[in-house]
Amino acid sequence: MRKITEDIRYYFHARQAKKIGNTETDGNSVWLHGNEIIKRDSSGLIFWTLAGWNTPTTRERINGILDVGVHQKNFEPILNGYTIDASDWFALEQGPACG
């Protein structure tokens, strides 16, 4: 996991604001290059998206912060063995390991 991802993960789960390079959190959302890629709703449910950008950095941020496991095969984003739309939002099925 990249150091930026590790640090943003900490601040997001601690619900604190932090900006590091191209990644920023206010404690409830995470933005990469200005695109919201993770958000927490008022009930605490967490959602994530590739925001239309199926890039190694976007996948690494989501996987590192939320332990999701999205990857790429044949240039398509894959989650749990299925191709997903890089613009769709997904609910986090279980809480991530914090740390």
Residue pairs with C-beta under 8 A, 6 or more apart in sequence:
1 9
1 60
1 64
2 60
2 64
4 20
4 21
4 23
5 23
5 60
5 61
5 64
5 65
6 64
7 18
7 20
8 18
8 20
8 23
8 24
8 25
8 30
8 61
8 65
9 64
9 65
10 99
11 17
11 18
11 25
11 27
12 25
12 27
12 30
12 38
12 65
13 96
13 98
14 27
15 27
15 28
16 25
16 27
17 24
17 25
17 26
17 27
18 24
18 25
19 25
22 32
22 33
23 30
23 31
23 32
23 61
24 30
24 31
25 31
28 39
28 40
29 36
29 38
29 39
29 40
30 36
30 37
30 38
30 39
30 61
30 65
31 37
32 51
32 53
32 57
32 58
32 61
33 53
35 51
35 52
35 53
36 49
36 51
37 48
37 49
37 50
37 51
37 58
37 61
37 62
38 46
38 47
38 48
38 61
38 62
38 65
38 66
39 46
39 47
39 48
40 46
40 47
41 47
45 91
45 92
46 66
46 91
46 92
46 96
47 89
47 90
47 91
47 92
48 62
48 66
48 68
48 89
48 90
48 92
49 86
49 87
49 88
49 89
49 90
50 58
50 59
50 62
50 70
50 77
50 84
50 86
50 87
51 58
51 86
51 87
52 86
52 87
53 86
54 72
54 75
54 76
54 77
54 86
56 72
59 70
59 71
59 72
59 77
62 68
62 70
63 69
63 70
65 96
66 92
66 96
67 96
67 97
68 79
68 90
68 92
69 79
69 80
70 77
70 78
70 79
70 84
71 77
71 78
72 78
76 83
77 83
77 84
77 85
77 86
78 84
79 90
84 90
